[in-house]
């Protein structure tokens, strides 16, 4: 096995693109171990409806990146207190064998004092009944990655804040995440490791996995400028653009309602490929003209707050509905309960 250093890149979309590139391009003849740490971000499973998994207003307000990965499974929150490990190799029939891939990580944690760390169920690492690592796999053209996260010193309040949409607003065929009780492992490690940064703890795990005493002894494959150019190209095609991270969501319906001083408004949308295919506005308001004039302005628009507000600029909403702005109308489906 050989280690790939990502150069302390903290950009989630670039790190997911790097991992994907290493899977889809066979650069070495032996298994690869890749670690990365991300700035605040949400990583969405390949088959999930992004909108259904995240608290969009909170994500926008706190500038949290949202990135769709290639593997299945559920949505996870990352920050600098959380690091990811990725084992990348030729697919030798071990796909779905989470035990073989998580064992080196569990063994390393045991040596560092986390005696209760164990694989539970199909793909979770836990301490007791609390989860500290979720794992997933992706394979393509005879190559595969088995990757997971380690909650070392993450802000667990942010996990709840960022991953808490209004479930009742959505109806879709996307694979929904199953929320579990989570914990950081920092309180469980031996005292000598509790003051380490996430980067320092990651490096100690690296030494334990390779069974060496210094970073210089770890065999390493160095990323060239040419490889990084390939990663950037992949990033531009997928992880770095809205069409991949949001537009790839399965078709879904979304609705919301709000009581305004002028009356009750119920907004319902059908979304396909990340774009609105149908819009209906119901309510007990008193308006002039055909409300379909407003609905038609939203058809074909991205299911994105900014784009929807822009599409309604110039429409006399006071005539059709009452004293309401485009922002207030659009907020009906984006506001959190």
C-alpha positions as CSV (number, residue, x, y, z in Angstrom):
1,X,0.0,0.0,0.0
2,X,1.2,3.5,-0.8
3,X,0.1,6.9,0.7
4,X,-1.1,9.9,-1.3
5,X,-0.8,13.3,0.3
6,X,-3.4,15.8,-0.8
7,X,-1.2,18.8,0.2
8,X,-3.5,19.8,3.0
9,X,-6.2,20.8,0.7
10,X,-9.4,21.6,2.7
11,X,-11.8,22.2,-0.3
12,X,-14.4,19.4,-0.2
13,X,-15.2,19.5,-3.9
14,X,-11.5,19.2,-4.8
15,X,-10.9,16.4,-2.3
16,X,-13.8,14.4,-3.6
17,X,-12.6,15.0,-7.2
18,X,-9.1,13.9,-6.2
19,X,-10.4,10.6,-4.7
20,X,-12.6,10.0,-7.7
21,X,-9.7,10.6,-10.1
22,X,-7.6,8.1,-8.2
23,X,-10.3,5.5,-8.6
24,X,-11.0,6.2,-12.2
25,X,-7.3,6.3,-13.2
26,X,-4.9,3.5,-12.4
27,X,-1.8,5.4,-11.5
28,X,0.1,2.8,-9.5
29,X,0.1,-1.0,-9.2
30,X,-0.7,-1.2,-5.5
31,X,-3.4,0.0,-3.2
32,X,-3.6,3.6,-2.3
33,X,-4.4,5.3,1.1
34,X,-5.7,8.8,0.9
35,X,-6.6,11.1,3.8
36,X,-8.4,14.5,3.6
37,X,-9.9,17.0,5.9
38,X,-12.6,19.4,4.7
39,X,-13.8,22.8,5.6
40,X,-17.5,22.9,6.6
41,X,-19.3,20.9,4.0
42,X,-22.1,18.4,3.4
43,X,-21.2,15.3,1.3
44,X,-24.3,13.9,-0.4
45,X,-24.7,10.2,-1.4
46,X,-24.8,9.5,-5.2
47,X,-28.5,8.6,-5.2
48,X,-29.8,11.2,-2.8
49,X,-32.0,14.3,-3.3
50,X,-29.7,17.0,-2.1
51,X,-32.6,19.3,-1.2
52,X,-34.2,16.6,1.0
53,X,-31.0,16.1,3.0
54,X,-29.9,19.6,3.9
55,X,-31.1,22.7,5.7
56,X,-30.7,25.0,2.7
57,X,-31.2,28.3,4.5
58,X,-28.6,27.4,7.1
59,X,-26.2,26.1,4.5
60,X,-26.5,29.3,2.5
61,X,-26.1,31.5,5.6
62,X,-23.0,29.7,6.8
63,X,-21.4,29.2,3.4
64,X,-21.3,25.4,3.8
65,X,-20.3,23.6,0.6
66,X,-22.5,20.9,-0.7
67,X,-20.8,18.2,-2.8
68,X,-22.2,15.0,-4.3
69,X,-19.8,12.0,-4.1
70,X,-19.8,9.0,-6.4
71,X,-20.6,6.4,-3.7
72,X,-24.0,5.6,-2.4
73,X,-25.1,5.9,1.2
74,X,-26.3,8.9,3.3
75,X,-25.4,12.5,3.7
76,X,-22.6,13.5,6.1
77,X,-21.4,16.7,7.6
78,X,-17.6,17.5,7.5
79,X,-15.6,20.1,9.2
80,X,-12.0,20.4,10.4
81,X,-12.7,18.2,13.3
82,X,-13.5,15.3,11.0
83,X,-11.1,13.5,8.6
84,X,-11.8,11.0,5.8
85,X,-9.8,7.9,5.0
86,X,-10.0,6.3,1.5
87,X,-8.6,2.9,0.5
88,X,-8.4,2.8,-3.3
89,X,-7.4,-0.3,-5.3
90,X,-8.3,-2.7,-8.0
91,X,-11.7,-4.4,-7.4
92,X,-10.7,-7.9,-6.5
93,X,-14.2,-9.0,-5.4
94,X,-14.0,-7.3,-2.0
95,X,-16.7,-4.7,-2.8
96,X,-19.2,-4.5,0.1
97,X,-16.6,-6.1,2.4
98,X,-16.5,-3.3,4.9
99,X,-14.9,-5.4,7.6
100,X,-11.7,-5.9,5.7
101,X,-11.3,-2.2,4.9
102,X,-12.2,-0.8,8.3
103,X,-10.1,-3.3,10.3
104,X,-6.8,-1.3,9.8
105,X,-8.5,1.8,11.1
106,X,-10.1,0.0,14.1
107,X,-6.8,-1.7,15.0
108,X,-5.1,1.7,14.9
109,X,-7.8,3.3,17.2
110,X,-7.5,0.4,19.6
111,X,-3.8,1.1,19.9
112,X,-4.5,4.7,20.7
113,X,-7.0,3.9,23.5
114,X,-10.3,3.6,21.7
115,X,-10.9,0.1,22.9
116,X,-14.6,0.1,22.3
117,X,-14.3,1.0,18.6
118,X,-16.0,-1.7,16.4
119,X,-17.8,-2.2,13.1
120,X,-21.6,-2.5,13.7
121,X,-24.1,-3.6,11.1
122,X,-23.2,-3.1,7.5
123,X,-20.9,0.0,7.4
124,X,-20.8,2.0,10.7
125,X,-18.0,2.3,13.2
126,X,-19.3,2.8,16.7
127,X,-18.5,3.1,20.4
128,X,-21.3,1.4,22.2
129,X,-24.4,2.7,20.5
130,X,-22.9,5.9,19.2
131,X,-21.6,6.2,15.7
132,X,-18.3,8.0,14.9
133,X,-17.7,6.8,11.4
134,X,-19.9,6.1,8.3
135,X,-18.5,4.2,5.4
136,X,-19.4,3.8,1.7
137,X,-17.9,2.2,-1.4
138,X,-17.7,3.1,-5.1
139,X,-16.4,1.0,-8.0
140,X,-15.8,1.8,-11.7
141,X,-14.0,0.0,-14.5
142,X,-12.4,-2.6,-12.2
143,X,-11.3,0.0,-9.6
144,X,-12.9,0.8,-6.3
145,X,-12.7,2.9,-3.2
146,X,-13.8,2.1,0.4
147,X,-14.0,5.4,2.3
148,X,-15.2,6.6,5.6
149,X,-15.1,9.4,8.1
150,X,-13.7,9.8,11.6
151,X,-15.4,12.2,14.0
152,X,-12.4,13.3,16.1
153,X,-13.3,16.8,17.4
154,X,-16.2,17.9,15.1
155,X,-18.8,20.4,16.0
156,X,-21.7,18.0,16.6
157,X,-24.2,20.9,16.9
158,X,-23.4,21.8,13.3
159,X,-24.2,18.2,12.2
160,X,-27.7,18.7,13.4
161,X,-28.0,22.3,12.2
162,X,-26.9,21.6,8.6
163,X,-28.6,18.2,8.2
164,X,-32.1,19.1,9.3
165,X,-34.5,19.9,6.5
166,X,-38.3,20.0,6.7
167,X,-38.9,16.4,5.8
168,X,-42.6,16.8,5.4
169,X,-42.1,19.3,2.5
170,X,-40.5,16.8,0.1
171,X,-41.8,13.7,-1.8
172,X,-39.1,12.0,-3.9
173,X,-37.5,8.7,-4.7
174,X,-34.1,9.7,-3.4
175,X,-32.3,7.5,-0.9
176,X,-32.9,9.1,2.5
177,X,-30.3,9.2,5.2
178,X,-30.9,7.4,8.5
179,X,-29.8,9.6,11.4
180,X,-27.8,7.9,14.2
181,X,-26.6,9.1,17.6
182,X,-23.0,10.3,16.9
183,X,-20.0,11.0,19.0
184,X,-16.5,12.3,18.7
185,X,-13.7,9.9,19.6
186,X,-11.5,12.5,21.2
187,X,-12.8,11.8,24.7
188,X,-12.0,8.0,24.3
189,X,-8.4,8.2,23.1
190,X,-5.5,7.9,25.6
191,X,-4.7,11.2,27.3
192,X,-1.5,11.7,25.3
193,X,-3.6,12.1,22.1
194,X,-6.4,14.4,23.4
195,X,-4.5,17.6,22.8
196,X,-3.7,16.8,19.2
197,X,-5.1,18.7,16.3
198,X,-7.2,16.8,13.8
199,X,-4.2,16.9,11.4
200,X,-1.8,15.5,14.1
201,X,-4.3,12.8,15.1
202,X,-4.7,11.8,11.4
203,X,-0.9,11.6,11.1
204,X,-0.7,9.3,14.1
205,X,-3.4,7.0,12.5
206,X,-1.3,7.0,9.4
207,X,1.8,5.8,11.2
208,X,-0.2,3.1,13.0
209,X,-1.7,1.8,9.7
210,X,1.7,1.5,8.1
211,X,3.4,0.3,11.2
212,X,6.2,2.8,11.2
213,X,7.5,5.4,13.7
214,X,8.0,8.5,11.5
215,X,6.3,10.2,8.5
216,X,9.4,9.7,6.4
217,X,9.1,6.0,6.6
218,X,5.6,6.0,5.0
219,X,5.8,5.0,1.3
220,X,4.3,7.8,-0.8
221,X,3.1,8.4,-4.3
222,X,3.5,12.1,-5.2
223,X,0.9,13.9,-7.2
224,X,2.3,15.6,-10.3
225,X,1.1,18.8,-11.9
226,X,-0.3,16.7,-14.8
227,X,-2.4,14.6,-12.3
228,X,-3.7,17.8,-10.6
229,X,-4.8,19.1,-14.0
230,X,-6.8,15.9,-14.5
231,X,-8.3,16.4,-11.1
232,X,-9.3,20.0,-11.9
233,X,-10.9,18.8,-15.2
234,X,-13.0,16.2,-13.3
235,X,-13.8,18.9,-10.7
236,X,-15.1,21.2,-13.4
237,X,-17.2,18.4,-14.9
238,X,-18.8,17.2,-11.7
239,X,-18.0,18.1,-8.1
240,X,-17.4,21.8,-8.8
241,X,-20.7,22.7,-10.5
242,X,-24.4,23.0,-9.5
243,X,-25.7,20.6,-12.1
244,X,-23.8,17.7,-10.4
245,X,-24.3,18.6,-6.8
246,X,-28.0,19.7,-7.1
247,X,-29.2,19.0,-10.6
248,X,-28.5,15.3,-10.3
249,X,-31.1,14.9,-7.6
250,X,-33.9,12.5,-8.3
251,X,-37.2,14.1,-9.4
252,X,-39.2,15.4,-6.5
253,X,-42.1,17.5,-5.4
254,X,-41.8,20.2,-2.8
255,X,-44.4,22.3,-1.1
256,X,-44.7,25.0,1.6
257,X,-47.3,27.3,3.0
258,X,-47.5,30.5,5.0
259,X,-50.2,32.7,6.5
260,X,-49.7,36.4,5.4
261,X,-51.8,39.4,6.6
262,X,-53.6,39.3,3.2
263,X,-54.3,35.6,3.3
264,X,-52.9,32.0,3.2
265,X,-50.5,31.0,0.4
266,X,-49.6,27.4,-0.5
267,X,-46.8,27.0,-3.1
268,X,-46.3,23.6,-4.7
269,X,-43.5,22.7,-7.2
270,X,-42.5,19.7,-9.3
271,X,-38.8,19.5,-9.9
272,X,-36.9,17.4,-12.4
273,X,-33.1,17.6,-13.1
274,X,-33.0,20.4,-10.6
275,X,-35.4,22.6,-12.6
276,X,-39.0,23.4,-11.9
277,X,-41.3,21.6,-14.3
278,X,-44.6,22.7,-12.8
279,X,-45.8,25.3,-10.2
280,X,-49.1,25.8,-8.5
281,X,-50.1,28.5,-6.1
282,X,-53.2,28.0,-3.9
283,X,-54.7,30.0,-1.0
284,X,-57.5,32.1,0.3
285,X,-56.0,35.4,-0.9
286,X,-58.0,37.9,-3.0
287,X,-56.2,38.6,-6.3
288,X,-56.7,40.1,-9.6
289,X,-55.8,38.4,-12.9
290,X,-54.9,34.7,-13.4
291,X,-52.5,33.3,-10.8
292,X,-51.2,31.0,-13.6
293,X,-49.3,34.1,-14.9
294,X,-47.1,33.9,-11.8
295,X,-46.8,30.1,-11.9
296,X,-45.6,30.2,-15.5
297,X,-42.7,32.5,-14.5
298,X,-41.3,29.7,-12.4
299,X,-41.4,26.9,-14.9
300,X,-38.0,26.0,-16.3
301,X,-36.2,27.9,-13.6
302,X,-33.5,26.2,-11.4
303,X,-34.9,25.2,-8.0
304,X,-32.6,27.7,-6.5
305,X,-33.7,30.6,-4.3
306,X,-31.7,33.3,-6.1
307,X,-32.8,32.1,-9.6
308,X,-36.5,31.9,-8.5
309,X,-36.5,35.4,-7.0
310,X,-34.9,36.7,-10.2
311,X,-37.5,35.0,-12.3
312,X,-40.3,36.8,-10.4
313,X,-38.7,40.3,-10.7
314,X,-41.0,42.6,-12.6
315,X,-44.1,40.6,-11.7
316,X,-46.8,42.7,-9.9
317,X,-47.3,40.2,-7.1
318,X,-49.4,42.7,-5.2
319,X,-52.0,42.5,-8.0
320,X,-52.1,38.7,-8.1
321,X,-51.7,37.9,-4.4
322,X,-51.4,40.8,-2.1
323,X,-48.6,42.7,-0.3
324,X,-45.8,40.2,-0.9
325,X,-42.3,40.4,-2.4
326,X,-40.6,37.8,-4.7
327,X,-38.3,36.9,-1.8
328,X,-41.2,36.2,0.6
329,X,-43.0,34.1,-2.0
330,X,-40.0,31.9,-2.7
331,X,-39.1,31.6,1.0
332,X,-42.3,29.6,1.4
333,X,-40.5,26.5,0.1
334,X,-37.1,27.3,1.4
335,X,-37.9,28.4,4.9
336,X,-37.2,25.8,7.7
337,X,-39.9,24.8,10.2
